[in-house]
Amino acid sequence: MTIGKSRSIAFLGTGLMGAPMARRLLQSGFAVTVWNRNREKAEGLVPDGAVLADTPAAAVKGASVVFTMLTDGKAVEDVLFTQGASEALDVGAVVIDSSSITPDAARQHASKLAGRGIRHLDAPVSGGVVGAAAGTLAIMAGGDGALVEELADVFAPLGRVTHVGPSGCGQLAKLGNQQIVAITIGAVAEAMLLFEAGGGSREAFRRAIRGGFAESRILDVHGQRMVNRDFGTAGPSKLQLKDLNNIVATAEGLALTLPLTETVRAEFAEFVEHGGGETDHSGLLLQLEEKNRRSSKG
């Protein structure tokens, strides 16, 4: 199947990340049909030129490329195979799953789709809502490298794509990304707690270490949120916890012990349990502050 702007794209899942990604594709001249479980989130793309579908199967009918950006592996399984999207696809179509799911689930989906003559890439992304809107996402693609090249014009409006290996490797790369993100958030939060407890200013501390070895995107963006105490909901902690749970499960399957990951996972689990699930993952600072208050009283 020839890939070009004359063909249509279906985008399933237009939440925080999916909506700006679909909008980038529309702005680049692609015809895009959208579907979302919560219809209102998809309706917002109609003024940008999107066609709104009532079901996943209706959205993918006639599409040559289908993006999925859904909550987890169960949601992807449901949309593709229970709600009939895969059966509605033409032979030779491509499914690009940008959801964050387990590597095993990605491989299973690729195998099931291949049995129906449908090609598959697991291509999760990093860069957040800001990166999705700006078209600067880091896209980690697992699957056939030739297919990644074939779809270069589709990925171009979204960000920088890197082929990282066979099916499942895109998800492995995303898990590694999320390990680094979560552990670094924890490190920045703990360092700010330490500095402030000793009498310093978090803002001054962040300014002082910028440009040194501790510089990172996390220190830049999430560190500023910690200074401002304005966390928002851009990267919900419940999704960070989901990723950390997947990392730990994958590590166990590979007979690996990841003590730093397990420690930060426990902190996110407690934060989510105590009501922080919708708070941006930079809000882990709140969990660590509360833990120290409890310790000081104890």
QUISUL-V121122 format. One record per pair of residues at least 6 apart in sequence whose C-alpha atoms are under 8 Angstrom apart, sorted by the first residue. I is the first residue (numbers start at 0). GAP is how many residues later the second one is. Records with the same first field share a line. If there is no record, write none. Layout:
BEGIN
I = GAP / GAP
END
This chain:
BEGIN
0 = 63 / 91 / 92
2 = 61 / 147 / 148
3 = 149
4 = 24 / 25 / 26
5 = 24 / 25
6 = 23 / 24 / 56 / 57
7 = 22 / 23 / 24 / 25 / 54 / 55 / 56 / 57
8 = 21 / 22 / 23 / 24 / 51 / 54 / 55 / 56 / 57 / 58
9 = 22 / 23 / 24 / 25 / 49 / 50 / 53 / 55 / 56 / 57
10 = 7 / 11 / 21 / 22 / 23 / 24 / 48 / 55 / 56 / 57 / 58
11 = 6 / 22 / 23 / 24 / 44 / 47 / 54 / 55 / 56 / 57 / 58
12 = 6 / 21 / 22 / 23 / 24 / 55 / 56 / 57
13 = 6 / 8 / 20 / 21 / 22 / 27 / 28 / 55
14 = 21 / 26 / 54
15 = 113 / 218
16 = 52 / 111 / 112 / 115
17 = 51
18 = 22 / 23 / 26
19 = 109 / 112 / 113
20 = 111 / 112 / 114 / 137
21 = 10 / 12 / 23
22 = 22 / 25 / 110
23 = 109 / 111 / 133 / 134
24 = 6 / 7 / 129 / 132 / 133
25 = 6 / 22 / 23 / 24
26 = 21
27 = 129
30 = 18 / 19
31 = 17 / 18 / 19
32 = 17 / 18 / 19 / 20 / 26 / 27
33 = 8 / 11 / 16 / 17 / 18 / 19 / 25
34 = 7 / 17 / 18 / 19 / 20 / 21 / 24
35 = 6
41 = 10
42 = 9
45 = 6
51 = 7
52 = 6
54 = 28
55 = 23 / 24 / 27 / 28 / 29
56 = 26 / 27 / 28 / 29 / 30 / 31 / 32
57 = 27 / 30
59 = 6 / 25 / 28 / 29
60 = 27 / 28 / 29
61 = 27 / 28
62 = 26 / 27 / 30
63 = 26 / 28 / 29 / 30
64 = 28 / 29 / 30 / 31
65 = 27 / 28 / 29 / 30
66 = 28 / 29 / 30 / 31
67 = 8 / 27 / 28 / 29 / 30 / 31
68 = 28 / 29 / 30
69 = 6 / 28 / 29 / 30
70 = 28 / 29
71 = 27 / 28 / 29
72 = 26 / 27 / 28 / 29 / 32 / 33
75 = 23
76 = 32
78 = 6
79 = 6
80 = 6
85 = 27
88 = 29
89 = 28
90 = 25 / 26 / 27
91 = 25 / 26 / 27
92 = 24 / 25 / 26
93 = 24 / 25 / 26 / 27
94 = 23 / 24 / 25 / 26
95 = 24 / 25 / 26 / 27
96 = 23 / 24 / 25 / 26 / 27
97 = 24 / 25 / 26 / 27
98 = 24 / 25 / 26
99 = 24 / 71 / 74 / 143
100 = 70 / 142 / 145
101 = 66 / 69 / 70 / 144 / 148
102 = 64 / 65 / 66 / 67 / 68 / 69 / 147
103 = 64
104 = 63
105 = 16 / 61 / 62 / 65
106 = 60 / 61
108 = 11
109 = 9 / 10 / 11 / 57
112 = 6 / 7
113 = 6
119 = 23
120 = 20 / 21 / 22 / 23 / 27 / 46
121 = 18 / 19 / 20 / 21 / 45 / 46 / 47 / 48 / 49
122 = 16 / 17 / 18 / 19 / 47 / 48
123 = 15 / 16 / 17 / 46 / 47 / 50
124 = 12 / 13 / 14 / 15 / 49
125 = 11 / 12 / 13 / 48 / 51
126 = 9 / 10 / 11
127 = 9 / 106 / 107
128 = 105
130 = 6 / 28
131 = 26 / 27
133 = 24
134 = 21 / 22 / 23 / 24
135 = 22 / 23 / 24
136 = 21 / 22 / 23
137 = 21 / 22 / 23 / 24
138 = 20 / 21 / 22 / 23
139 = 21 / 22 / 23 / 24 / 30 / 31 / 33 / 34
140 = 7 / 20 / 21 / 22 / 23 / 24 / 28 / 29
141 = 21 / 22 / 23 / 24 / 25 / 26 / 27 / 28 / 29
142 = 20 / 22 / 23 / 24 / 25 / 26 / 27
143 = 21 / 22 / 23
144 = 18 / 20
147 = 15
154 = 6
162 = 7
163 = 6 / 9
174 = 68 / 69 / 71 / 72
175 = 71
177 = 62 / 65 / 66
178 = 65 / 68 / 82
180 = 37
181 = 58 / 79 / 82 / 99
182 = 77 / 78 / 81
183 = 34
184 = 33 / 34 / 37 / 96 / 97 / 99
185 = 78 / 98 / 99
187 = 30 / 31 / 35
188 = 34 / 37 / 95 / 96 / 99
189 = 95 / 98
191 = 10 / 13
192 = 96
194 = 6 / 7 / 10
195 = 6
201 = 25
202 = 21 / 24
205 = 13 / 17 / 18
208 = 6
209 = 9
221 = 60
222 = 59
224 = 6 / 57
225 = 56 / 57 / 59
230 = 48 / 49 / 50 / 51 / 52
231 = 47 / 48
232 = 45 / 46 / 47
233 = 45 / 46
234 = 44 / 45 / 46
235 = 41 / 42 / 43 / 44 / 45
236 = 31 / 35 / 39 / 40 / 41 / 42 / 43 / 44 / 46
237 = 30 / 34 / 38 / 39 / 40
238 = 38
239 = 28 / 41
240 = 24 / 27 / 28 / 31
243 = 17 / 21
244 = 20
247 = 10 / 13 / 14
250 = 6 / 7
266 = 17 / 20 / 21
267 = 16 / 19
269 = 17
270 = 6 / 13 / 16
275 = 7
END
